[in-house]
Amino acid sequence: MIKSIAFVLYPVSDIAAARAFYEGRLGLKVTLNYQDFWLEYDLGDSTFAISKADAEHPVPVRGALVAFEVSDLDGFVARLKSEGVKFNKDIAETPVCRMAFALDPDGNEVLLHQRKS
């Protein structure tokens, strides 16, 4: 029986550049670092991980994507844009949420999400 999602993983071509983005730009905190090859960021009851890309796991990721919940989407997007982070989709609105799609250094989509109250 499945109990939960253990983690979401993005392969990356350059660990240092990915860390600068996920830690420096998005503010994630490393909770596990295995030889600078596999890094985990615990977020509540879930974990986001990055690992060195290889032939079986190339970049950018195509398929599933990670969505990070933020408290102030407008402010967060404005700050990231001012720091040079690229977006392939600006803020969009649905009946239940607002979201924007940032790109990490490998072009992986990172959905920034804010639920409506």
C-alpha positions as MATLAB code, in Angstrom:
seq = 'MIKSIAFVLYPVSDIAAARAFYEGRLGLKVTLNYQDFWLEYDLGDSTFAISKADAEHPVPVRGALVAFEVSDLDGFVARLKSEGVKFNKDIAETPVCRMAFALDPDGNEVLLHQRKS';
ca = [
       0.000    0.000    0.000;
       1.342    3.454   -0.919;
       1.476    5.793    2.082;
       2.928    8.973    0.579;
       5.320   10.409   -1.988;
       8.859    9.808   -0.708;
      10.499   12.560   -2.794;
      10.536   14.422   -6.083;
      13.914   14.442   -7.865;
      15.325   16.703  -10.569;
      18.531   15.664  -12.324;
      20.860   18.634  -12.884;
      23.975   19.098  -15.012;
      25.790   21.409  -12.581;
      25.271   20.824   -8.860;
      26.822   24.182   -7.865;
      24.581   26.166  -10.244;
      21.520   24.190   -9.112;
      22.359   24.827   -5.457;
      22.765   28.545   -6.161;
      19.264   28.523   -7.670;
      17.392   26.279   -5.221;
      19.141   27.517   -2.077;
      20.223   31.033   -3.032;
      17.228   32.092   -5.110;
      14.361   29.951   -3.797;
      15.616   29.751   -0.198;
      15.527   25.967    0.277;
      17.672   24.514    3.082;
      19.721   21.329    2.555;
      18.692   18.534    4.915;
      20.886   15.788    3.399;
      24.012   16.059    1.241;
      25.471   12.820   -0.089;
      28.922   13.597   -1.524;
      27.644   16.686   -3.389;
      25.978   14.220   -5.788;
      22.532   13.900   -4.177;
      21.013   16.703   -2.105;
      17.677   16.710   -0.316;
      15.494   19.563    0.882;
      12.759   18.572    3.345;
       9.610   20.663    3.019;
       6.951   19.802    5.563;
       6.054   16.158    4.967;
       7.704   15.981    1.524;
      11.218   16.086    0.113;
      12.629   17.693   -3.028;
      15.989   16.365   -4.235;
      18.565   17.208   -6.902;
      21.159   14.824   -8.272;
      23.793   14.806  -10.999;
      22.225   14.067  -14.401;
      23.356   11.007  -16.349;
      22.498    9.252  -19.627;
      19.393    7.650  -18.113;
      18.273   10.871  -16.413;
      19.067   13.800  -18.751;
      18.192   17.456  -18.332;
      15.902   19.238  -18.620;
      13.266   17.030  -17.018;
      10.318   16.297  -19.277;
       7.159   15.071  -17.637;
       6.330   15.590  -13.983;
       7.346   18.845  -12.343;
       7.742   20.165   -8.830;
       5.348   22.800   -7.469;
       6.430   24.865   -4.462;
       3.725   26.571   -2.395;
       4.579   30.221   -1.643;
       2.873   32.750    0.596;
       3.274   35.825   -1.663;
       3.446   34.843   -5.324;
       3.644   38.405   -6.671;
       6.481   39.400   -4.347;
       8.377   36.134   -4.850;
       8.158   36.327   -8.663;
       9.173   40.009   -8.648;
      12.242   39.243   -6.511;
      13.290   36.295   -8.682;
      12.909   38.341  -11.871;
      15.011   41.130  -10.359;
      17.707   38.510   -9.670;
      17.675   37.359  -13.306;
      15.653   34.151  -12.925;
      13.951   33.274  -16.219;
      10.274   32.422  -16.492;
       8.602   30.617  -19.371;
       5.093   31.366  -18.105;
       4.208   34.444  -16.120;
       1.567   34.504  -13.389;
      -1.602   32.695  -14.411;
      -4.817   32.414  -12.461;
      -7.300   29.557  -12.024;
     -10.430   29.448   -9.880;
      -8.461   27.882   -6.992;
      -4.879   29.137   -7.338;
      -2.303   31.400   -8.960;
       0.987   30.150  -10.397;
       4.091   31.022  -12.403;
       6.712   28.802  -14.070;
      10.355   29.653  -13.308;
      13.277   27.890  -14.984;
      16.264   26.496  -13.094;
      19.769   26.672  -14.651;
      19.086   23.472  -16.681;
      15.725   24.706  -17.979;
      13.703   22.511  -15.597;
      10.305   24.052  -14.929;
       9.694   25.010  -11.293;
       6.073   25.861  -10.613;
       5.564   28.544   -7.972;
       2.053   28.112   -6.574;
      -0.247   30.068   -4.274;
      -3.622   28.698   -3.218;
      -6.503   31.146   -3.029;
      -8.163   31.439    0.359;
];
